[in-house]
Amino acid sequence: MAYFLPEPPVLKIFLYLTPGLFVLFMIIKAAEFYANKKEKVKVLSITQEGLHYYQHTTPLRWDEISEIEIIDKKLSVTVKGKPAADFSLNLGQTTNEYKVDELAKLLGSYFSGKIYVYEKAESCGC
C-alpha cells in the first residue's frame, strides 16, 4: 500500500498562482506589443547644431550635410561621405506646421549651402 505525504502549503500556492501569473505576463506583453506597434510620427527637429531625424541616433551637423532639397513637400537631405545617413521625409507626414518657403528660410538660416526648392503649381481641377 502506497502512502503519499500531504502537499506542503507553499507548493499548493505555487501551483495555483503560476498559471495566473503566466496569463498576466502574457497580457502585459501583448499590451506592450500593440502600444509599440502604433504608427510613429516622423519627427524632424531643426536646431543651431544641426538636423535630428527620428531614424538617426545622433543629430546631423550642418557641416556634414552637402545638399538639401524640398520637392513637392518632400524634404531630401544628402550627407557628405555617409550615404547611409541620407534621408527623405514627406513633410505631410510630420507634425511640422511650416509652409515650404518658411521651412526653406529656417533651414537657410543655419545651413550655409544651397537649398533647392521646387513646387508644382496647384491644379485648378479643370
Backbone as a ProteinNet text record, in pm:
[ID]
protein_1_A
[PRIMARY]
MAYFLPEPPVLKIFLYLTPGLFVLFMIIKAAEFYANKKEKVKVLSITQEGLHYYQHTTPLRWDEISEIEIIDKKLSVTVKGKPAADFSLNLGQTTNEYKVDELAKLLGSYFSGKIYVYEKAESCGC
[TERTIARY]
83.4	0	88.7	60.1	140.7	84.5	175.6	135.7	194.7	109.8	155.2	149.2	253.1	255.8	166.1	103.9	24.4	116.4	63	142.9	165.3	286.3	310.6	228	183.3	100.9	171.6	301.2	375.5	366.3	373.3	364.1	225.7	122.4	-14.3	-28.6	22.3	14.5	88.1	205.7	284.3	211.1	154.9	85.2	-39.3	-107.3	-228.1	-196.1	-87.5	-53.2	21.8	96.9	179.1	97.9	-11.4	-87.4	-143.7	-188.1	-240.8	-134.3	-14.5	95.8	139	135	170.3	70.8	-56.5	-159.6	-142.6	-116.6	-94.1	27.7	133.8	254.7	225.3	149.4	116.9	28.6	-62.6	-146.4	-61.1	33.2	122.2	207.9	261.7	344.7	262.4	139	53.3	21.2	-7.7	-36.3	86.5	203.2	327.8	353.1	326.7	345.4	255.3	127.6	34.7	60.4	113	147.2	264.8	360.6	476.5	444.4	337.2	301.1	234.6	192.3	128.4	221.2	161.6	239.8	317.7	445.7	529.8	506.8	506.2	500.1	643.6	665.2	801.3	842.5	948.9	991	1121.7	1124.6	1244.6	1260.9	1372.9	1396.3	1513.8	1499.6	1599.1	1655.1	1784.8	1848.7	1971.2	2034.7	2154	2268.2	2269	2375.2	2355.8	2229.6	2205	2063.2	2043.2	1912.7	1910.3	1798.4	1784.1	1662.6	1687	1581.2	1556.3	1431.3	1396.4	1463	1504.3	1567.9	1716	1775.2	1917.2	1932.8	2035	2056.8	2124.5	2203.4	2271.3	2229.2	2226.5	2190.2	2296.1	2251.2	2343.6	2387.3	2517.1	2567.8	2556.2	2540.5	2522.3	2640.5	2763.2	2880	2889.9	2813.6	2811.5	2716.9	2623.3	2520.1	2572.3	2558.2	2606.8	2495.9	2372.4	2264.1	2129.5	2042.9	1905.4	1812.3	1714.3	1613.3	1475.3	1384.8	1243.8	1167.5	1117.6	1046.9	905.8	808.7	667.8	643.6	686	666.5	738	845.4	928.9	1070.2	1117.6	1249.7	1350.5	1456.6	1564.1	1694.5	1766.8	1893.4	2002.9	2109.8	2224.3	2340.7	2405.9	2515.4	2646.6	2747.8	2880.5	2943.9	2984.8	3062.3	2987	2858.8	2780.2	2647.5	2644.9	2518.3	2410.9	2450.3	2351.3	2277.3	2334.4	2270.8	2176.2	2176.9	2083.8	1940.9	1851.1	1711.4	1618.6	1497	1388.3	1270.8	1198.7	1087.7	973.1	857.9	738.2	688.5	691.6	655.4	508.9	425.8	285	262.8	363.4	351.3	412.3	443.5	503.8	408.4	446.4	370.2	420.8	509.1	567.3	459	447	343	395.4	523.6	582.1	532.6	516.2	495.1	632.5	634.9	761.7	858.2	810	900.9	950.6	866.3	909.7	1016.1	995.8	1092.7	1225.2	1220.5	1343.4	1417.4	1343.5	1405.6	1470	1401.7	1456.5	1582.1	1576.9	1695.1	1809.6	1777.8	1879.6	1946.9	1877.7	1940	2050.2	2050.1	2153.2	2247	2193.5	2270.8	2335.6	2467.6	2539	2535.5	2499.9	2494.1	2365.4	2350.1	2232.3	2116.7	1998.9	1876.4	1791.1	1757.7	1678	1532.4	1445.4	1302.3	1227.6	1151.7	1069.5	928.7	832.2	691.2	614	531.1	441.1	329.8	285	171.1	47.4	-35.4	-158.8	-252.3	-313.2	-404.4	-536.4	-599.1	-727.1	-841.8	-814.5	-918.5	-1003.3	-954.7	-1029.7	-1026.5
-116.7	0	124.1	214.9	335.6	444.7	517.6	626.4	755.8	856.8	985.6	1088.9	1165.3	1273.7	1387.9	1459.1	1574.9	1681.6	1752	1856	1972.1	2025.5	2142.9	2261.5	2352	2466.3	2556.9	2571.1	2657.4	2601.4	2470.1	2408.5	2429.1	2419.7	2443	2586.6	2681	2822.3	2842.8	2785.9	2799	2739.4	2620.6	2553.8	2629.6	2694.7	2769.5	2907.8	2969.8	3105	3106.5	3003.2	3001.4	3024.9	2953.5	2981.3	3123.7	3174.4	3310.9	3414.7	3394.8	3487.3	3479.7	3359.8	3344.5	3419.2	3406.6	3476.7	3627.6	3675.8	3818.7	3867.2	3790	3824.2	3834.9	3741	3742.3	3862.1	3899.6	4017.3	4143.3	4154.7	4271.9	4276.9	4163.6	4160.6	4195.4	4148.3	4179.7	4328.9	4387.6	4531.6	4612	4569.1	4636.5	4627.7	4512	4493.3	4586.6	4594.1	4679.5	4828	4862.6	5002.7	5045	4956.8	4988.5	4981.2	4916	4897.8	5022.2	5115.8	5236.9	5306.7	5370.6	5438.1	5553.8	5557.2	5664.5	5790.4	5903.9	6031.9	6066.3	6091.8	6119.8	6257.6	6258.3	6380.5	6431.1	6558.3	6627.2	6749.3	6759.1	6879.5	6955.3	7085.1	7173.7	7260.8	7248.2	7327.9	7397.9	7479.2	7550.1	7452.5	7338.7	7240	7157.1	7130.9	7050.2	6998.2	6898.3	6834.8	6704.9	6676.8	6547.3	6478.9	6369.5	6291.3	6170.4	6131.7	6029.9	5894.5	5863.1	5733.9	5731.9	5847.8	5854.9	5874.5	5811.6	5823.8	5955.7	6009.1	6135.6	6239.6	6366	6471.7	6484.1	6524	6552.6	6697.4	6718.8	6855.9	6923.9	7054.9	7129.7	7113	7102.3	7089.7	6951.3	6851.6	6717.9	6710.4	6803.5	6799.3	6866.5	6797	6854.9	6921.5	6872	6927.3	6905.2	7003.5	6992.6	7029.5	6943.2	6969.1	6955.8	7043	7029.6	7027.7	6909.2	6892.4	6844.9	6928.2	6896.4	6842.1	6918.1	6886.2	6758.5	6724.1	6611.6	6664.6	6653.8	6701.5	6589.2	6618.1	6521.5	6583.5	6508.8	6557.5	6459.8	6514.4	6434.1	6468	6363.5	6380.6	6345.4	6429.2	6407.3	6279.9	6190.9	6074.7	5968.8	5987	5887	5865.1	5787.3	5765.8	5701	5626.1	5562.1	5665.5	5783.4	5887.7	5975.7	5961.6	6037.5	5998.4	6093.3	6060.1	6148.7	6098.7	6173.4	6168.8	6277.4	6287	6361.1	6296.9	6361.9	6456.4	6584.3	6681.8	6673.7	6614.9	6597	6491.6	6407	6301.8	6341.7	6467.5	6513.3	6607.6	6641.3	6740.1	6880.6	6890.9	7017.6	7108.1	7228.3	7321.1	7426.2	7415.1	7514.3	7496.6	7608.9	7604.9	7583.3	7541.3	7506.3	7623.7	7742.4	7857.6	7897.1	7882.8	7911.6	7811.9	7684.1	7581.4	7605.3	7641.9	7670.2	7789.2	7888.9	8005.6	7967.9	7884.3	7839.4	7755.6	7661.6	7580.5	7667.4	7768.4	7858.1	7943.2	7966.9	8045.5	7967	7834.5	7751.2	7687.2	7647.2	7574.1	7672.2	7660.6	7756	7718.3	7595.4	7552	7594.3	7546.1	7579.7	7488.4	7546.1	7470.5	7482.3	7367	7364.4	7342.3	7430.5	7420.1	7419.9	7313.6	7302.3	7264	7336.9	7304.2	7307.8	7204.8	7205	7305.5	7367.9	7458.1	7374.4	7423.9	7353.6	7351.8	7239.1	7225.2	7293.5	7352.9	7418.6	7317.9	7195.7	7092.9	7102.2	7173.3	7190.7	7066.5
0	0	0	-92.8	-106.8	-17.8	38.4	126.1	71.6	45.8	-5.8	105.6	114.2	213.1	164.2	252.8	208.5	148.9	48.9	-17.3	78.9	78.7	163.1	112.9	199.9	157.4	56.7	67.9	-24.2	-166.4	-179.2	-311	-372.1	-289.5	-338.4	-388.9	-312.2	-352	-483.8	-494.8	-616.8	-736.7	-718.8	-828.9	-873.8	-783.1	-819.7	-876.2	-832	-878.4	-1011.7	-1042.4	-1163.1	-1291.3	-1314.2	-1438	-1442.4	-1328.8	-1324.7	-1355.3	-1299.6	-1327.2	-1472.9	-1529.4	-1670.3	-1758.9	-1730.8	-1808.5	-1794.1	-1673.5	-1650.6	-1728.8	-1727.2	-1801.7	-1951	-2005.7	-2149.1	-2184.9	-2097.2	-2121.7	-2126.3	-2034.1	-2030.5	-2156.6	-2198.4	-2319.4	-2444.2	-2451.7	-2565.9	-2569.3	-2454	-2447.7	-2488	-2444.9	-2480.6	-2631.3	-2690	-2833.5	-2912.8	-2877.6	-2951.3	-2926.9	-2810.1	-2784.3	-2871.5	-2891.7	-2975.6	-3123.6	-3159.4	-3299	-3358.5	-3273.4	-3323.2	-3422.9	-3520.1	-3623.1	-3561.4	-3592.1	-3540.8	-3622.6	-3556.1	-3625.9	-3662.5	-3788	-3832.5	-3782.4	-3705.8	-3637.7	-3696.6	-3720.6	-3765.7	-3677.5	-3609.5	-3530.6	-3591	-3593.2	-3653.2	-3542.3	-3518.4	-3414	-3472.4	-3391.9	-3434.6	-3463.1	-3394	-3412.4	-3539.3	-3575.4	-3694	-3699.8	-3786.5	-3803.4	-3724.1	-3660.7	-3597.1	-3655.7	-3724.1	-3786.9	-3698.4	-3680.5	-3581.4	-3605.1	-3726.7	-3752.5	-3716	-3694.7	-3660.9	-3510.3	-3455.9	-3311.7	-3275.7	-3366.4	-3338.8	-3442.4	-3402.3	-3498.8	-3608.5	-3726.4	-3835.9	-3822.8	-3812.3	-3801.9	-3937.8	-3935.9	-4060.7	-4154.8	-4100.4	-4187.7	-4251.6	-4201.8	-4261.8	-4382	-4389.2	-4493.1	-4619.4	-4733.7	-4858.6	-4938.3	-4927.5	-5008.7	-4940.4	-4955	-4905.3	-5020.1	-5043.5	-5146.9	-5085	-5127.5	-5090.9	-5223.8	-5258.5	-5385.5	-5354.6	-5384.5	-5359.8	-5219.5	-5121.1	-4979.1	-4936.1	-5005.3	-4965.5	-4943.9	-4821.2	-4783.7	-4806.8	-4881.4	-4904.1	-4857.6	-4773.1	-4719.1	-4760.2	-4818.9	-4860.3	-4768.3	-4716.3	-4620.8	-4689.7	-4667.2	-4727	-4669.6	-4757.3	-4715	-4635.8	-4611.1	-4537.3	-4608.1	-4713.9	-4785.1	-4698.3	-4595.4	-4507.6	-4423.4	-4408	-4328	-4409.9	-4542.3	-4626.9	-4591	-4601.7	-4575.3	-4654.7	-4673.5	-4735.5	-4640.6	-4631.9	-4538.6	-4604.8	-4609.9	-4660.7	-4550.7	-4576	-4472.6	-4433.6	-4517.4	-4484.5	-4377.4	-4351.1	-4250.8	-4117.4	-4099.9	-3975.2	-3903	-3782.2	-3706.5	-3736.3	-3833.5	-3874.1	-3932.8	-3880.6	-3925.9	-4023.4	-4063.6	-4153	-4295.7	-4365.3	-4509.6	-4571.6	-4697	-4761.8	-4763	-4797.8	-4803.4	-4664.7	-4562.5	-4425.2	-4379.6	-4414.2	-4378.7	-4449.3	-4577	-4652	-4590.9	-4548	-4485.1	-4352	-4272.8	-4145.5	-4167.1	-4262.4	-4291.7	-4342	-4424.3	-4477.7	-4371.8	-4260.8	-4154.7	-4083.5	-4095.7	-4032.9	-4135.5	-4249.3	-4349	-4445.2	-4462.5	-4547.2	-4695.1	-4727.7	-4868.1	-4935.3	-5056.5	-5137.1	-5101.1	-5088.4	-5063	-5188.1	-5246.8	-5368.4	-5332.3	-5380.2	-5352.2	-5485.1	-5508	-5628	-5585.5	-5635.6	-5607.2	-5737.5	-5755	-5870.1	-5842.9	-5948.6	-5933.6	-5903.5	-5814.1	-5779.5	-5900.7	-5925.2	-6038.2	-6002.6	-6102.1	-6077.7	-6081.7	-6125.2	-6131.6	-6256.3	-6357.6	-6482.1	-6566.9
[MASK]
++++++++++++++++++++++++++++++++++++++++++++++++++++++++++++++++++++++++++++++++++++++++++++++++++++++++++++++++++++++++++++++

